[in-house]
Amino acid sequence: MKLADKVVVITGGADGIGKGLAVRFLKENPKAVVICDINEAKVKAAAAEIGASAAYGCDVSNETQLVAMIDEVEKRFGPIDLFCSNAGIGDFSHSDPNFVGAAGNDIWQKSWDINVMAHVYAARALVPRMTQRGGGYFLNTASAAGLLSQIGSAVYATTKHAAVGFGEILAITHRDAGIRVSMLCPQAVDTPMLRAGGEGPQHVDGVLTPAQLADVVVEGLDEERFLILPHPQVLGYMRKKTENYDRWIGGMAKLRRSMGGNFGPAGN
């Protein structure tokens, strides 16, 4: 997809990856770049700073709010060509790296609603519209944790795997309707989520800036790749995983032991 003259919506756009995507997309001469975030004041300030077309407060885990935002954008700017379902959550403070069942049901549900169901709600609202007008594009942000795993957080690893799984079936089911899907699966990116986990960018190997990631995304959208991997080594890790799953599990367990409890967030 070329972004010129396209209407683009980015959730989780107040900072981090979402804001980085918006800044980069604006250089491609789109018709409109709209950002939204649960923090309305922050996303409006970000829009004013970067020159986004509009900004909306929206809780993506609330389907009613998400659909209302989509309706307003299409009324104001026209049909959405690219919907970037980017908002995500990774609350590692509730994780116990020594017990996968440590997080309470409320943490599981909140992460499921944001990391998975927000993608479902966007597709539910937009697939019928995109099908009727001959196509459209979803860019769903997951994480390398959705392809490999996230040592130290069962909640994050599980919900990001589910996000990738939904992206796969979305792409398969609606490909013949002209709908394309890309899954953005980075490792460490210098975002508020990374810093909230106690991992400053100087302490993480291979950390990218949102601007660096956004350059890779534009290239991936142009080529309409399903997997967009800002950290290319992830593909090698995936191949090793699928070549010998048991060996991979053993290797990950060894890695976990070597980390000595220093478990932090990776990806979105």
Secondary structure, DSSP 8 states (H G I E B T S, - for coil): ---TT-EEEEESTTSHHHHHHHHHHGGG--SEEEEEES-HHHHHHHHHHHT-SEEEE--TT-HHHHHHHHHHHHHHH-S-SEEEE------GGG-BTTBTT-S-HHHHHHHHIIIIIHHHHHHHHHHHHHHHTT-EEEEEE--GGGTS--TT-HHHHHHHHHHHHHHHHHHHHHGGGTEEEEEE--S-BSSHHHHHTT--GGGSTT-B-HHHHHHHHHHHHHHT-SEE-SSTHHHHHHHHHHH-HHHHHHHHHHHHHHHTT-------
